[in-house]
Amino acid sequence: MSGAPLAEIPASAVAIYAHPDDPVISCGGTLARWAAAGSVIHVVICTSGDKGATDPDVDVDALVARRVGEAERSVEVVAAKGLHFLGRLDGEIENDIALRRELVQIIRDLRPEAIVAPDPLAVFFGEHHYNHRDHRAVGWAALDAAAPAAASPLYFRGAGVAHQVSAAYLSGSLEPNVWVDVSSTMDRKIEAVSCHLSQLAEAGDWLASALRDGAQLAGQEVDVAYAEPFRRIWLAS
């Protein structure tokens, strides 16, 4: 056991992820727990989900519309206040000036205490899986947008009034340093993930079991039933 689960809850948070199903898979229990405690949660999805199918003849416009609808339902389940789609193409997202400017604008508009994003340093998971490049690109873009860009009035003039984010919580980290107790919201996370039928229709009961197993293993670190781990980085002293 590493210690106690994270006690503090940010008053507001913006979760920034690549694909429509990423936020709830990565941190749905945490978002739901924070929202239930009064935190104002917004979710940013950077891509349109346009490559989330194996059928080469799929109607891409219909696929995107379906994935948008799935994301809308899933963030409602975790009680997020807002969902923001940036509409970039799967597999083509870059941590470039255009993306950082858009994220800075959102951060300055919403003025969150915290951001939640993928840990871009998490690359290799064993010998059978490595992290999607979109996840890595979005993780770096979120961090670069939050600090120093969003906090400095000299970055991206015209993209809103400067705002200092206090902390970043990076999911999927290989070096977590905080754990959020999601025992009370584990069922809600599974419900939210289950909204993404275009991606998970074949998973069946296996998916819920896998999500519970992962959260149970993380929970052992802080002696709770279920937890989600994060690398927390302080962005303001």
C-alpha positions in Angstrom: 0.0 0.0 0.0 1.4 3.4 -1.0 -0.8 5.5 1.2 -4.2 7.1 1.3 -6.3 7.9 -1.8 -6.3 11.5 -3.0 -8.5 13.6 -0.7 -8.7 16.9 -2.4 -11.1 17.5 -5.3 -10.6 20.4 -7.7 -13.4 22.9 -8.0 -13.3 22.6 -11.7 -11.5 20.4 -14.3 -11.1 20.1 -18.0 -10.4 16.6 -19.3 -8.5 16.7 -22.7 -8.3 13.5 -24.7 -7.9 12.4 -28.3 -10.8 10.1 -29.2 -14.5 10.0 -28.2 -14.2 7.0 -25.9 -10.8 8.0 -24.3 -12.1 10.2 -21.4 -14.4 7.7 -19.8 -12.1 4.7 -20.4 -9.1 6.6 -18.9 -10.7 8.5 -16.0 -14.5 8.1 -16.1 -14.7 7.1 -12.4 -12.7 10.1 -11.4 -14.7 12.5 -13.5 -18.0 11.1 -12.1 -16.6 11.2 -8.5 -15.5 14.8 -8.8 -18.7 15.9 -10.4 -20.7 14.2 -7.7 -18.7 16.2 -5.1 -19.6 19.5 -6.9 -16.6 19.9 -9.3 -17.5 21.5 -12.7 -16.3 19.1 -15.3 -15.8 19.8 -19.0 -14.5 17.3 -21.6 -12.5 18.1 -24.7 -12.2 15.5 -27.5 -9.6 16.5 -30.1 -10.5 14.1 -33.0 -13.7 13.2 -34.7 -13.3 9.5 -34.3 -13.4 9.1 -38.1 -11.1 6.0 -38.2 -12.9 4.1 -35.5 -14.0 1.2 -37.7 -12.5 -1.8 -39.5 -14.9 -1.8 -42.5 -13.1 -0.1 -45.4 -16.5 0.8 -47.0 -17.9 2.4 -43.8 -19.9 5.7 -44.2 -17.4 8.0 -42.4 -19.8 10.8 -41.9 -22.3 8.4 -40.3 -19.5 6.9 -38.2 -18.5 10.4 -36.9 -22.1 11.3 -36.1 -22.5 8.0 -34.2 -19.3 8.6 -32.2 -20.3 12.1 -31.3 -23.6 10.8 -30.1 -21.9 8.1 -28.0 -19.6 10.7 -26.5 -22.5 13.0 -25.6 -24.3 10.2 -23.8 -21.2 9.0 -22.0 -20.3 12.4 -20.6 -23.9 12.8 -19.4 -23.5 9.6 -17.4 -20.5 11.1 -15.6 -22.3 14.4 -15.2 -19.9 16.6 -17.1 -21.2 20.1 -17.7 -19.8 20.5 -21.2 -18.4 18.6 -24.2 -16.1 20.3 -26.7 -15.2 18.6 -30.0 -12.2 19.9 -32.0 -12.9 17.7 -35.0 -9.3 16.8 -36.0 -8.7 13.6 -38.0 -7.7 10.4 -36.2 -4.1 9.6 -36.7 -3.2 13.0 -38.0 -3.3 15.1 -34.8 -0.2 17.1 -34.0 1.0 19.0 -31.0 1.2 22.1 -33.2 0.5 25.8 -32.7 -3.1 25.5 -34.0 -4.0 22.8 -31.5 -2.3 24.6 -28.6 -4.0 27.8 -29.4 -7.4 26.1 -29.4 -6.7 24.4 -26.1 -5.4 27.7 -24.6 -8.6 29.4 -25.7 -10.7 26.7 -24.0 -8.6 26.8 -20.8 -8.8 30.5 -20.6 -12.6 30.5 -21.3 -13.4 27.7 -18.8 -10.7 28.7 -16.2 -10.3 25.2 -14.6 -8.4 24.5 -11.4 -7.1 21.3 -13.0 -6.7 19.6 -16.3 -6.8 15.8 -16.9 -5.0 14.3 -19.9 -3.1 11.3 -21.1 0.5 10.9 -19.7 2.6 11.4 -22.9 5.5 9.5 -21.3 3.5 6.3 -21.1 4.6 4.5 -24.3 5.3 0.8 -23.9 2.9 -1.4 -21.9 4.6 -4.8 -21.7 5.5 -6.5 -25.0 2.1 -6.5 -26.7 0.9 -2.9 -26.6 2.2 0.6 -27.0 0.3 3.9 -26.6 -1.5 5.4 -29.6 0.4 8.4 -31.1 -2.8 10.5 -30.8 -2.8 10.0 -27.0 0.8 11.0 -26.8 0.4 14.1 -29.0 -2.7 15.2 -27.0 -0.9 14.7 -23.7 1.9 16.9 -24.7 -0.4 19.5 -26.3 -2.5 19.7 -23.1 0.5 20.2 -20.9 2.1 22.8 -23.3 -1.2 24.7 -23.5 -1.7 24.7 -19.7 1.8 25.8 -18.9 3.2 28.2 -19.7 0.9 29.2 -22.5 -2.5 29.7 -20.9 -1.0 31.4 -17.9 1.0 34.0 -19.9 -0.7 37.0 -21.5 2.1 37.1 -24.0 1.2 33.7 -25.5 -1.7 33.6 -28.0 -2.8 37.2 -27.7 -6.5 37.4 -28.4 -7.2 33.9 -27.1 -8.7 35.1 -23.9 -7.5 36.4 -20.5 -4.5 34.5 -19.1 -5.3 31.7 -16.6 -3.1 29.6 -14.3 -4.1 26.0 -14.1 -3.0 24.6 -10.7 -2.4 21.0 -11.5 -2.4 18.4 -14.3 -3.6 14.8 -13.6 -2.1 12.5 -16.2 -3.9 9.2 -16.7 -2.5 5.9 -17.9 0.8 6.8 -16.3 3.6 4.2 -15.7 4.7 6.4 -12.7 1.5 7.4 -10.9 1.8 9.4 -7.7 -1.8 9.8 -6.7 -4.8 7.5 -6.7 -8.5 8.6 -6.8 -11.0 6.3 -4.9 -13.7 5.5 -7.5 -15.4 2.8 -5.5 -18.6 4.8 -5.4 -18.6 5.6 -9.2 -17.2 2.4 -10.7 -20.6 1.3 -12.0 -21.1 4.8 -13.5 -17.8 4.5 -15.3 -18.8 1.1 -16.8 -22.1 2.6 -17.9 -20.3 5.5 -19.5 -17.8 3.3 -21.3 -20.7 1.1 -22.5 -22.2 4.0 -24.4 -19.4 3.6 -27.0 -21.0 0.6 -28.8 -19.4 1.5 -32.1 -16.0 0.5 -30.5 -17.0 -2.0 -27.9 -20.0 -3.9 -29.2 -18.0 -7.2 -29.3 -16.5 -6.8 -25.8 -19.6 -7.9 -23.9 -19.1 -8.8 -20.2 -15.4 -9.0 -20.7 -15.1 -5.2 -20.8 -16.8 -4.6 -17.5 -14.6 -7.3 -15.9 -11.4 -5.9 -17.4 -12.3 -2.4 -16.1 -13.1 -3.7 -12.7 -9.9 -5.8 -12.6 -7.7 -2.8 -13.5 -9.4 -0.5 -11.0 -9.2 -3.2 -8.3 -5.5 -3.6 -8.8 -5.0 0.2 -8.6 -7.2 0.3 -5.5 -4.8 -2.1 -3.7 -2.2 0.7 -3.7 -4.3 2.8 -1.4 -6.5 0.1 0.3 -9.8 0.9 -1.4 -12.1 -1.3 -3.6 -11.5 0.6 -6.8 -9.1 3.4 -7.8 -7.8 5.3 -10.8 -4.1 6.3 -10.8 -2.6 9.5 -12.1 0.7 11.3 -12.3 -0.1 14.6 -10.7 2.1 17.6 -11.8 1.8 20.9 -10.0 1.7 23.8 -12.5 1.5 26.6 -10.0 3.3 27.0 -6.7 
